[in-house]
Amino acid sequence: MEARARLQALREELRAQFLERDELVDGALVALLARAHVLVVGLPGTAKSQVAHEVCRRISGATYFQWLLTKFTTPEELFGPVSLRALEQDRYERVTAGMLPRAHVAFLDEVFKASSAILNALLTLVNERRFHNAGVAEPVPLLTLFGATNELPDEDELRALYDRFLLRYVVDYVQEDFRFLKLLTLPEPGAAGAVAALSLAELEALQADAARVEVGQARLGELARLRRALRQKGVVASDRRWRQALGALRAHAYLNGRAAVAEADLALLGHVLWQDPAERATVQQALHDLLSGHEEEARQLLFQARELLEYARRDFDDEDQAARAAIEAYAKIRKIAGRVEELIEEARTRGRDLELVQAVREEINDIQRDVEDGAAKQDVQ
């Protein structure tokens, strides 16, 4: 099985294992392909660490590091103890074997409990993929850092770390009863037999392929419109976040078998552009307006056309009233039909799905002909 097929098999296995976590599973794989970091906001017991550990387990040769941070956590617990042998030679050097600087995938629970002594080293490690040790900036193999928290940071010094998590997910306990019952009977992670896995070399090749996915001008234009719409609603993301989002969109398109970023991939931005969970609904609505606004407007126009048809068909007290109603309805429906044509042209220019809007146009055209025939009959009478 080739690497891309194994990636899809891995995706399906993880989705089956972690119920009601499809978006988080996809986000984890997108993060691997884009070398991005993931923040999971949620209560304990929502499988945050299990997802991270299982993702790492599916990459043969990868090392995993996990730690729970508290206000008492020391740098030694994350980055390794100071080498006594190096101290004898007047060098301050940490022994990093088995620690965070040697991990390919890492999970830090309560990540914002990091002290200032840890923060700077952590920022450099996640952003630049380097760890300063004995005066040397050593490259680290970190692919993805999963962070978990119950609450978001208020302190300014932690906002920089918060911004390094490109993908952000809010998770809750399993909601549906039938999935809850299935959860109770699932085997423990790792208990199954053969599982889909990738080697580090295969993952690197997949990352290179994902980076070559095309982002066309239509998609770039939509990003500009989305940014403008969100700014008007008071939701502002940094230029760096928008730029990094392109890598995530490419990875999401690649994960879904596409050679170019499609409209459907933009839904991923619902996990990228919010700063506070309270902004999630605003971002989702802006995405809906961007991606489905033309369809929503088309439905509203069709509803108006149907109302006008009913109005034109009413039994009026006299023929003059009926004639005026038919002429009025016809004039308004002509305007509606013109707006639908504009919607179709806008959708075609932006590369959007035209099926629903074209179906609306056909029905409105039928309504227009019906009302026109009625108006003609009134003129004859």
C-alpha positions in Angstrom: 0.0 0.0 0.0 1.4 3.4 -1.0 2.0 6.1 1.6 -1.0 8.2 0.6 -3.4 5.2 0.8 -2.0 4.4 4.3 -2.6 8.0 5.3 -6.3 7.5 4.4 -6.4 4.1 6.2 -4.8 5.7 9.3 -7.4 8.5 9.1 -10.3 6.1 9.0 -9.0 4.0 11.9 -8.5 7.0 14.1 -12.0 8.3 13.3 -13.4 4.9 14.2 -11.4 4.8 17.5 -12.2 8.4 18.7 -15.9 8.9 18.4 -17.2 12.4 17.7 -13.7 13.5 17.1 -13.6 13.5 13.3 -12.6 17.2 13.1 -9.9 16.8 15.7 -8.5 13.7 14.0 -8.4 15.5 10.7 -6.8 18.5 12.4 -4.1 16.3 13.9 -3.2 14.8 10.5 -3.3 18.3 8.9 -0.9 19.5 11.6 1.4 16.6 10.8 1.3 17.4 7.1 1.8 21.1 7.6 4.2 20.9 10.6 1.7 22.9 12.7 0.7 22.8 16.3 -2.7 21.9 17.8 -4.4 23.3 20.9 -7.3 21.3 22.4 -9.6 23.1 24.8 -11.8 20.8 27.0 -12.4 19.1 30.2 -10.3 16.1 31.4 -11.3 12.7 30.0 -12.1 13.9 26.5 -9.3 11.9 24.8 -7.0 14.8 24.2 -3.8 13.0 25.1 -4.9 9.7 23.6 -5.3 11.3 20.2 -1.8 12.8 20.4 -0.3 9.5 21.6 -2.1 7.4 19.0 -1.0 9.7 16.1 2.6 9.3 17.2 2.2 5.6 17.6 1.2 5.4 13.9 4.5 7.0 12.8 7.1 4.3 13.0 10.4 5.6 14.3 8.9 8.7 15.9 9.4 9.5 19.6 6.7 10.8 21.8 6.9 13.1 24.9 4.1 13.8 27.3 4.0 16.0 30.4 1.5 17.7 32.7 2.6 21.2 33.5 1.9 22.9 36.8 3.2 26.2 38.3 5.9 24.1 40.0 7.1 22.4 36.8 10.9 22.9 36.3 12.8 23.2 33.0 14.5 19.9 33.9 11.2 18.1 33.6 10.8 19.2 30.0 14.3 19.8 28.6 16.4 17.4 30.7 18.7 17.6 33.6 21.9 19.5 33.6 24.9 17.4 32.7 27.3 17.1 35.7 30.1 16.1 33.4 29.6 19.2 31.4 29.6 21.3 34.5 33.0 20.0 35.4 34.2 21.4 32.1 32.5 24.8 32.9 29.7 24.1 30.4 26.0 24.4 31.2 24.5 21.7 29.1 21.3 19.6 29.4 21.0 15.9 28.8 18.0 15.9 26.4 17.7 12.2 25.6 14.1 11.1 26.0 13.0 14.7 26.7 11.0 17.3 24.7 13.9 18.5 22.5 14.2 14.9 21.1 10.5 14.3 20.4 8.8 14.1 17.1 5.3 14.5 18.6 4.6 15.9 22.0 1.7 16.5 24.3 1.7 19.1 27.0 -1.3 19.1 29.3 -2.3 22.4 30.9 0.2 24.0 28.6 -0.4 27.5 29.8 0.8 26.6 33.3 4.3 27.1 31.9 6.5 29.3 34.1 8.6 32.1 32.6 11.6 29.9 33.1 10.1 27.5 30.6 8.3 29.9 28.3 11.1 31.3 26.3 12.7 27.9 25.5 9.3 26.5 24.6 8.5 29.4 22.3 11.8 28.9 20.4 11.3 25.2 20.3 7.8 25.3 18.8 8.3 28.2 16.5 11.8 27.9 15.2 12.3 24.1 15.9 15.4 24.9 17.8 16.6 24.4 21.4 19.5 26.4 22.9 21.8 24.1 24.7 25.3 24.9 25.9 25.2 28.0 23.8 24.3 26.2 20.6 20.9 26.4 18.8 20.3 22.8 18.1 17.6 21.8 15.6 14.8 19.6 17.1 12.8 16.9 15.2 9.4 18.2 16.5 6.7 17.7 13.9 3.7 18.7 16.0 3.0 19.8 19.5 -0.4 19.1 21.0 -1.3 21.4 23.8 -4.3 20.9 26.1 -6.0 23.3 28.5 -9.2 23.8 30.4 -9.0 27.6 30.2 -7.3 30.1 27.9 -4.5 32.4 29.2 -5.1 36.0 30.3 -1.5 36.9 30.8 0.2 38.8 28.0 3.4 36.7 28.3 1.4 33.6 27.5 -0.4 35.0 24.5 2.7 34.5 22.3 2.6 30.8 23.1 -1.1 30.7 22.5 -0.6 32.2 19.1 1.8 29.4 18.1 -1.0 26.9 18.1 -2.4 27.3 14.5 -5.2 24.8 14.9 -7.6 25.1 17.9 -10.3 22.7 18.8 -12.9 22.8 21.6 -14.0 19.3 22.6 -16.7 17.9 24.9 -17.8 14.5 26.2 -19.4 12.2 23.7 -23.0 13.5 23.1 -25.0 10.9 21.2 -26.2 7.9 23.2 -25.5 5.4 20.5 -21.9 6.6 20.2 -21.6 6.6 24.0 -22.7 2.9 24.1 -20.2 2.1 21.3 -17.5 3.9 23.3 -18.0 1.6 26.3 -17.2 -1.4 24.2 -14.3 -0.1 22.2 -11.0 -1.8 22.7 -8.3 0.1 24.5 -5.9 2.1 22.2 -3.1 -0.1 21.0 -5.1 -3.3 21.8 -5.9 -4.0 18.2 -3.7 -5.9 15.9 -2.1 -4.5 12.7 -2.8 -0.8 12.2 -2.1 1.6 9.4 1.2 3.4 10.0 3.7 5.7 8.2 7.5 5.8 8.4 9.1 9.2 9.1 10.5 9.1 5.5 7.0 8.5 4.1 5.6 11.3 6.2 8.3 13.7 5.0 7.4 12.8 1.4 3.7 13.4 2.1 4.5 16.8 3.6 6.4 17.8 0.5 3.5 16.7 -1.7 1.0 18.6 0.5 3.1 21.7 0.2 2.7 21.6 -3.6 -1.1 21.7 -3.5 -2.3 24.8 -5.5 -4.1 27.7 -3.9 -5.8 29.5 -6.8 -6.7 33.1 -7.2 -10.4 32.4 -6.4 -9.5 30.9 -3.0 -7.1 33.8 -2.3 -9.9 36.3 -3.1 -12.2 34.4 -0.7 -9.6 34.7 2.0 -9.4 38.4 1.5 -13.2 38.7 1.7 -13.3 36.6 4.8 -10.7 38.7 6.5 -12.6 41.8 5.7 -15.9 40.4 6.9 -14.3 39.2 10.2 -12.6 42.6 10.8 -16.0 44.3 10.5 -17.2 41.9 13.2 -14.2 42.6 15.5 -12.4 39.3 14.9 -8.8 40.0 13.9 -6.1 37.4 13.2 -2.5 38.2 12.7 -0.9 38.3 9.3 1.3 35.4 10.3 -1.7 33.3 11.2 -3.3 34.0 7.8 -0.1 33.0 6.0 0.4 29.8 8.0 -3.3 29.0 7.4 -2.4 28.5 3.7 -0.2 25.6 4.7 -3.0 24.0 6.7 -5.5 24.5 3.8 -3.0 22.8 1.4 -2.7 19.9 3.9 -6.4 19.6 4.3 -7.0 19.5 0.6 -4.2 16.9 0.2 -5.8 14.8 3.0 -9.0 14.8 1.1 -7.4 13.8 -2.2 -7.4 17.2 -3.9 -4.6 18.7 -6.0 -5.9 22.3 -5.3 -7.6 23.9 -2.3 -11.4 23.8 -2.8 -14.1 25.8 -1.1 -14.8 22.8 1.2 -11.3 23.1 2.6 -12.0 26.7 3.9 -14.2 25.2 6.6 -10.9 24.3 8.4 -10.5 28.0 9.1 -13.2 27.7 11.7 -10.5 26.1 13.9 -7.8 28.7 12.9 -9.1 32.2 13.1 -10.8 32.6 16.5 -8.9 33.9 19.5 -11.6 33.4 22.1 -14.1 30.6 22.1 -16.8 33.2 22.1 -15.7 34.2 18.6 -16.2 30.7 17.2 -19.8 31.3 16.2 -18.8 34.6 14.5 -16.1 32.8 12.5 -18.5 30.0 11.6 -21.2 32.4 10.4 -18.7 34.4 8.3 -17.6 31.2 6.7 -21.1 30.2 6.0 -21.9 33.5 4.5 -18.8 33.3 2.3 -19.2 29.7 1.2 -23.0 29.3 1.1 -24.3 32.9 1.0 -25.1 32.8 -2.7 -27.2 29.6 -2.1 -28.9 31.2 0.9 -29.8 34.3 -1.1 -31.0 32.2 -4.0 -33.4 30.3 -1.6 -34.7 33.6 -0.3 -35.3 34.9 -3.8 -37.2 31.7 -4.7 -39.4 32.1 -1.6 -40.2 35.7 -2.7 -41.0 34.6 -6.2 -43.3 31.9 -4.9 -45.1 34.5 -2.7 -45.5 36.8 -5.7 -47.0 33.9 -7.7 -49.6 33.3 -5.0 -50.3 37.0 -4.9 -50.9 37.1 -8.6 -53.2 34.1 -8.5 -55.5 35.5 -5.8 -59.2 36.0 -6.4 -59.6 39.7 -6.6 -62.9 41.7 -6.4 -62.6 43.1 -9.9 -60.5 42.7 -13.0 -58.6 45.9 -12.6 -57.2 44.8 -9.3 -56.3 41.4 -10.8 -54.5 43.1 -13.7 -52.6 45.5 -11.5 -51.5 42.6 -9.2 -50.4 40.5 -12.2 -48.3 43.4 -13.6 -46.8 44.3 -10.2 -45.9 40.6 -9.6 -44.4 40.3 -13.0 -42.2 43.4 -12.6 -40.9 42.2 -9.2 -40.2 38.7 -10.4 -38.2 40.1 -13.4 -36.0 41.9 -10.9 -35.7 38.7 -8.8 -34.7 36.7 -12.0 -32.1 39.4 -12.8 -30.6 39.1 -9.4 -30.4 35.3 -9.7 -28.5 35.7 -13.0 -26.1 38.0 -11.1 -25.7 35.3 -8.4 -24.9 32.7 -11.0 -22.3 34.8 -12.6 -20.7 35.7 -9.3 -20.7 32.0 -8.3 -19.1 31.0 -11.6 -16.4 33.6 -11.3 -15.5 32.4 -7.8 -15.6 28.7 -8.8 -18.6 27.9 -6.6 -21.1 25.0 -6.9 -23.8 26.2 -9.3 -26.3 23.3 -9.0 -28.6 24.7 -6.4 -28.7 28.3 -7.9 -29.3 27.0 -11.4 -32.2 24.9 -10.1 -33.6 28.0 -8.4 -33.2 29.9 -11.7 -35.2 27.3 -13.6 -38.1 27.4 -11.1 -38.1 31.2 -11.0 -38.2 31.3 -14.8 -41.2 29.0 -14.7 -42.9 31.3 -12.2 -42.0 34.3 -14.4 -43.6 32.7 -17.5 -46.7 31.7 -15.4 -47.2 35.3 -14.1 -46.4 36.8 -17.6 -49.2 34.6 -19.1 -51.6 35.7 -16.4 -50.7 39.4 -17.0 -51.2 38.9 -20.8 -54.7 37.3 -20.2 -55.6 40.3 -18.0 -54.6 42.7 -20.8 -56.7 40.8 -23.3 -59.7 40.9 -21.0 
